[in-house]
Amino acid sequence: MNNYEEIIKHITLRIKALRIERGLSIQELAYRCDMERSNLSRLEAGRTNMTIKTLTIICNALEINIRELFR
């Protein structure tokens, strides 16, 4: 796995963990982000490319700073 893939995997697993930690379903987080559930599901699975804008929206919905995704 190259560095890019490792980073994406870490971020997607972190988003999922934070979502679960907050007791949110994929549907609820998707609603808070104003995106389709299927899009968020693909994002959590690492099957879609994320933009900074999308990450910022997700972080706002999770009420975290974007830095927390990289810890």
LUMLO-121304 format. One record per atom (N, C-alpha, C): residue number from 1; residue in three letters; atom name; z, x, y. Coordinates in pm, 1 decimal. Each point is the difference from the previous one (the first is absolute). Example, Ala and Ser with C-alpha at 12.3 -4.5 7.8 and 13.67 -1.06 7.14 Angstrom:
// residues 2
  num  residu  atome        zz        xx        yy
    1     ALA      N     780.0    1319.0    -569.0
    1     ALA     CA       0.0     -89.0     119.0
    1     ALA      C       0.0      90.0     120.0
    2     SER      N     -72.0     -35.0     105.0
    2     SER     CA       6.0      82.0     119.0
    2     SER      C      73.0     -77.0     109.0
//
This chain:
// residues 71
  num  residu  atome        zz        xx        yy
    1     MET      N       0.0      85.4    -116.8
    1     MET     CA       0.0     -85.4     116.8
    1     MET      C       0.0      90.9     124.3
    2     ASN      N     -87.5     -30.3      93.6
    2     ASN     CA      -1.7      82.1     120.9
    2     ASN      C     106.8     -46.9      98.2
    3     ASN      N      20.0      76.0     103.9
    3     ASN     CA     105.0     -29.2      97.4
    3     ASN      C     -16.7    -138.5      62.0
    4     TYR      N    -123.2     -38.4      33.6
    4     TYR     CA     -27.9    -131.3      58.2
    4     TYR      C      48.1    -111.6     -92.2
    5     GLU      N     -33.8      10.8    -127.8
    5     GLU     CA      40.4    -102.5     -96.9
    5     GLU      C     151.1      -6.5     -15.0
    6     GLU      N      66.0     113.5       2.9
    6     GLU     CA     145.8       3.1     -10.6
    6     GLU      C      65.0     -67.5     120.4
    7     ILE      N     -53.5      25.4     117.4
    7     ILE     CA      53.8     -60.8     121.7
    7     ILE      C     -18.1    -151.2      -3.6
    8     ILE      N    -119.5     -45.4     -37.3
    8     ILE     CA     -27.4    -143.6      -8.1
    8     ILE      C      93.3     -65.5    -101.4
    9     LYS      N      17.0      63.9    -115.4
    9     LYS     CA      88.2     -56.0    -102.5
    9     LYS      C     143.3     -10.7      52.2
   10     HIS      N      46.9     103.6      68.0
   10     HIS     CA     136.1      -1.5      55.1
   10     HIS      C      15.8    -114.8     100.0
   11     ILE      N     -94.9     -13.8      91.3
   11     ILE     CA       7.8    -103.9     102.7
   11     ILE      C      -2.6    -139.0     -62.4
   12     THR      N     -90.7     -22.0     -94.2
   12     THR     CA     -11.0    -133.3     -60.0
   12     THR      C     124.8     -34.7     -80.2
   13     LEU      N      54.8      96.9     -72.3
   13     LEU     CA     124.4     -25.3     -73.8
   13     LEU      C     115.7     -26.1      95.4
   14     ARG      N      -0.1      68.5     112.3
   14     ARG     CA     106.2     -19.0     100.4
   14     ARG      C      -8.2    -139.4      62.1
   15     ILE      N    -122.0     -45.5      30.5
   15     ILE     CA     -16.8    -134.9      54.7
   15     ILE      C      52.8    -102.8     -99.7
   16     LYS      N     -36.2      15.1    -125.8
   16     LYS     CA      44.4     -94.5    -101.8
   16     LYS      C     152.6       2.8     -13.3
   17     ALA      N      57.7     119.0      -2.9
   17     ALA     CA     145.3      12.3     -13.9
   17     ALA      C      72.1     -63.6     119.3
   18     LEU      N     -48.6      25.4     119.6
   18     LEU     CA      61.9     -58.7     119.1
   18     LEU      C     -14.2    -151.6       0.9
   19     ARG      N    -113.6     -49.5     -43.6
   19     ARG     CA     -21.8    -146.0      -8.1
   19     ARG      C     100.1     -62.6     -96.5
   20     ILE      N      13.1      59.8    -116.9
   20     ILE     CA      91.7     -51.6    -101.7
   20     ILE      C     145.3      11.2      48.0
   21     GLU      N      32.1     112.7      62.3
   21     GLU     CA     135.3      21.8      53.6
   21     GLU      C      39.1    -109.4      99.7
   22     ARG      N     -98.7     -51.0      71.8
   22     ARG     CA      25.8    -105.0      98.6
   22     ARG      C     -13.4    -140.1     -58.0
   23     GLY      N     -26.2      -8.4    -130.1
   23     GLY     CA      -8.3    -128.9     -66.8
   23     GLY      C    -124.5     -79.4      36.0
   24     LEU      N    -107.5      69.4      35.8
   24     LEU     CA    -123.7     -68.0      38.4
   24     LEU      C    -100.9       1.5    -113.9
   25     SER      N     -65.9    -111.7     -18.2
   25     SER     CA    -111.5      -4.0     -93.7
   25     SER      C    -122.5      59.1      69.1
   26     ILE      N    -101.5      31.4     -78.5
   26     ILE     CA    -126.1      46.5      59.2
   26     ILE      C     -52.8    -106.8      94.1
   27     GLN      N       9.7    -125.0     -40.1
   27     GLN     CA     -48.7    -111.0      82.3
   27     GLN      C      72.5      -5.4     134.3
   28     GLU      N     131.6      16.2      -1.6
   28     GLU     CA      77.7      -6.9     124.5
   28     GLU      C     -33.8     116.4      92.7
   29     LEU      N      -9.2     120.5     -55.3
   29     LEU     CA     -34.3     114.2      84.2
   29     LEU      C    -141.9     -14.3      53.6
   30     ALA      N     -91.1     -45.7     -81.6
   30     ALA     CA    -138.1     -21.7      44.8
   30     ALA      C      -2.7    -100.0     114.8
   31     TYR      N      77.6    -106.5     -11.8
   31     TYR     CA       8.5     -99.9     106.5
   31     TYR      C      50.6      63.0     129.5
   32     ARG      N     104.7      81.3     -11.4
   32     ARG     CA      57.0      66.0     117.4
   32     ARG      C     -98.4      98.0      64.1
   33     CYS      N     -91.3      52.4     -83.1
   33     CYS     CA    -100.2      95.5      49.7
   33     CYS      C    -130.1     -68.8      40.4
   34     ASP      N      -7.7    -131.1     -20.6
   34     ASP     CA    -121.0     -76.2      28.6
   34     ASP      C    -119.5      55.7     -77.1
   35     MET      N      22.0      21.0    -130.5
   35     MET     CA    -107.9      46.0     -87.3
   35     MET      C       4.2     -77.6    -130.9
   36     GLU      N    -109.0       4.7     -71.7
   36     GLU     CA      -7.0     -67.7    -129.4
   36     GLU      C      91.6      70.4    -100.1
   37     ARG      N      61.8     -79.7     -86.7
   37     ARG     CA      86.6      55.6    -103.8
   37     ARG      C     -76.2     100.1     -85.7
   38     SER      N    -124.4     -33.2     -34.2
   38     SER     CA     -80.2      87.8     -85.0
   38     SER      C     -24.4     135.8      66.6
   39     ASN      N     -14.7       1.6     132.1
   39     ASN     CA     -19.4     126.9      71.1
   39     ASN      C     125.4      85.8      -6.5
   40     LEU      N     115.3     -62.1      19.7
   40     LEU     CA     125.3      74.1      -7.6
   40     LEU      C      24.6      48.9    -142.3
   41     SER      N     -33.4     -80.9     -96.7
   41     SER     CA      15.2      39.2    -139.7
   41     SER      C     -85.5     122.6     -31.3
   42     ARG      N    -124.0      -0.5      46.5
   42     ARG     CA     -87.7     115.7     -21.0
   42     ARG      C      54.5     122.9      71.8
   43     LEU      N      54.3     -20.3     117.4
   43     LEU     CA      56.6     110.5      75.2
   43     LEU      C     119.3      60.7     -74.1
   44     GLU      N      89.5     -85.0     -48.6
   44     GLU     CA     117.0      49.3     -74.7
   44     GLU      C     -41.4      72.3    -127.5
   45     ALA      N    -111.8     -39.8     -57.2
   45     ALA     CA     -48.4      63.2    -122.6
   45     ALA      C     -79.9     127.1      29.8
   46     GLY      N     -23.6      28.7     127.9
   46     GLY     CA     -74.7     118.9      36.5
   46     GLY      C    -149.8     -12.4     -20.8
   47     ARG      N     -49.3    -124.1      -6.9
   47     ARG     CA    -142.2     -22.2     -25.9
   47     ARG      C     -81.3     -27.2     125.5
   48     THR      N      61.0      20.5     116.0
   48     THR     CA     -71.9     -19.9     125.6
   48     THR      C      45.4     104.9     100.1
   49     ASN      N     -87.1      33.6      90.5
   49     ASN     CA      31.8      99.6     101.8
   49     ASN      C      82.0     -64.3     110.7
   50     MET      N     105.9      67.9      40.2
   50     MET     CA      86.9     -52.5     104.0
   50     MET      C     -35.9      62.9     134.2
   51     THR      N      11.6     -79.3     103.0
   51     THR     CA     -16.8      54.1     134.8
   51     THR      C     137.6      12.1      63.8
   52     ILE      N       7.7      75.3     105.5
   52     ILE     CA     126.0      11.5      74.8
   52     ILE      C      39.8    -137.6      53.3
   53     LYS      N     -98.2     -76.8      42.9
   53     LYS     CA      28.1    -135.0      50.2
   53     LYS      C      66.1     -85.0    -108.0
   54     THR      N     -55.1       1.0    -121.3
   54     THR     CA      56.7     -78.0    -110.0
   54     THR      C     140.4      47.8     -33.3
   55     LEU      N      19.3     131.4      -5.6
   55     LEU     CA     133.2      53.4     -28.8
   55     LEU      C      99.9     -40.5     107.4
   56     THR      N     -43.6       0.8     124.7
   56     THR     CA      87.7     -39.7     110.0
   56     THR      C      38.4    -147.2     -11.7
   57     ILE      N     -94.7     -84.6     -33.4
   57     ILE     CA      27.0    -142.9     -17.9
   57     ILE      C     100.5     -21.3    -112.4
   58     ILE      N     -19.9      69.3    -111.1
   58     ILE     CA      91.7     -12.2    -114.0
   58     ILE      C     139.1      49.2      38.9
   59     CYS      N       6.0     112.1      67.7
   59     CYS     CA     129.8      53.9      43.4
   59     CYS      C      71.6     -96.1      93.2
   60     ASN      N     -72.9     -60.3      91.2
   60     ASN     CA      60.4     -98.9      89.7
   60     ASN      C      54.6    -118.2     -79.1
   61     ALA      N     -74.9     -45.3     -99.6
   61     ALA     CA      44.4    -113.0     -82.5
   61     ALA      C     122.9      36.4     -82.8
   62     LEU      N       8.1     126.8     -41.9
   62     LEU     CA     115.4      46.4     -77.2
   62     LEU      C     115.0      45.1      91.2
   63     GLU      N     -25.9      -1.6     130.1
   63     GLU     CA      98.1      41.6     100.2
   63     GLU      C      46.6     143.9     -21.0
   64     ILE      N     -98.2      89.2     -18.6
   64     ILE     CA      27.3     142.3     -17.8
   64     ILE      C     -89.8      79.0      93.4
   65     ASN      N      35.7     124.8      19.0
   65     ASN     CA     -83.7      94.0      72.9
   65     ASN      C     -99.2      58.7    -100.0
   66     ILE      N    -120.4      27.2      42.4
   66     ILE     CA    -102.5      51.0     -91.7
   66     ILE      C      43.9     128.2     -70.1
   67     ARG      N      86.2      78.3      63.2
   67     ARG     CA      50.5     123.5     -61.7
   67     ARG      C      70.5     -26.9    -133.5
   68     GLU      N      59.9    -118.6     -12.4
   68     GLU     CA      73.3     -32.3    -122.0
   68     GLU      C     -90.4      -8.4    -122.8
   69     LEU      N    -129.6     -18.3      21.0
   69     LEU     CA     -93.4      -3.7    -114.4
   69     LEU      C     -17.3     136.7     -63.4
   70     PHE      N      27.1     104.0      74.6
   70     PHE     CA     -27.0     134.8     -46.4
   70     PHE      C     124.4      70.7     -53.4
   71     ARG      N     111.5     -69.3      -5.2
   71     ARG     CA     124.2      59.5     -50.4
   71     ARG      C       6.4      -4.5    -149.3
//
